[in-house]
Amino acid sequence: MRFSVLVEVTLRAGIADPQGATIERSLPALGFEGVEGVRVGKAIRFTIDAPDEATARARTDELCHRFLANPVIEDTAVTLHEVAGV
């Protein structure tokens, strides 16, 4: 089976996000009032072959922990969808 994977990596709560803060400070000058709590992260998309969804998720979780994110300061959210017709 083949799965489409989206991994969203964000900084953990309490970790400074200077890029998000810079964006937030700039928004009023651009006419966007009332926007708060801007946080910047990254999205990583790929496909993975696995015999079932549980295996695909376990392999993706290991990939996140070992390579895609720093588990000390970042959280990950994983979304999996089976690719039809493969």
C-alpha positions in Angstrom: 0.0 0.0 0.0 1.1 3.6 -0.6 0.3 6.5 1.7 0.5 10.2 1.1 2.0 11.8 4.2 1.9 15.4 5.5 4.2 16.2 8.4 3.7 19.6 10.1 6.6 20.7 12.3 6.0 23.5 14.8 8.0 24.9 17.7 6.7 23.7 21.1 4.8 26.1 23.3 7.2 28.4 25.2 10.0 28.2 22.6 10.8 31.6 21.1 9.7 32.0 17.5 11.6 35.1 16.2 10.4 34.6 12.6 6.7 34.5 13.8 7.3 37.5 16.0 8.7 39.5 13.1 5.7 38.6 10.9 3.3 39.5 13.7 5.0 42.9 14.2 4.8 43.7 10.5 1.1 42.9 10.0 -0.4 46.1 11.3 1.7 48.2 8.9 0.2 46.1 6.1 -3.3 46.7 7.3 -3.9 43.4 9.1 -5.0 44.4 12.6 -5.9 42.0 15.4 -3.7 39.1 14.3 -1.9 37.5 17.3 0.0 34.4 18.1 1.8 34.0 14.8 4.0 30.9 14.7 6.1 29.7 11.8 6.7 26.0 11.1 7.3 23.8 8.1 5.3 21.3 6.1 6.9 18.2 4.6 5.0 16.0 2.1 6.0 12.6 0.8 4.7 9.2 0.0 5.6 6.0 1.8 5.1 2.3 1.0 3.9 0.2 3.9 1.8 -3.0 4.3 -0.8 -1.0 6.4 -1.6 2.4 7.9 -0.2 1.5 11.4 3.2 0.6 9.9 3.2 3.7 7.7 2.5 5.8 10.8 5.1 4.1 12.9 7.8 4.5 10.2 6.8 8.2 9.7 6.9 8.8 13.5 10.4 7.4 13.6 11.4 9.5 10.6 10.1 12.6 12.4 11.9 11.8 15.6 15.2 10.9 14.0 15.4 13.3 11.1 12.6 15.7 10.3 12.2 17.5 13.7 14.1 18.2 16.8 12.0 16.5 19.5 13.4 18.8 22.2 12.0 22.0 20.8 9.6 20.9 18.0 6.2 19.0 17.8 5.0 17.1 14.8 1.5 16.4 13.5 1.2 13.6 10.9 -1.6 13.2 8.4 -1.8 10.0 6.4 -4.1 9.2 3.4 -4.0 6.0 1.4 -3.2 6.7 -2.2 -6.0 5.0 -4.3 -5.2 2.8 -7.2 -1.6 1.9 -6.4 
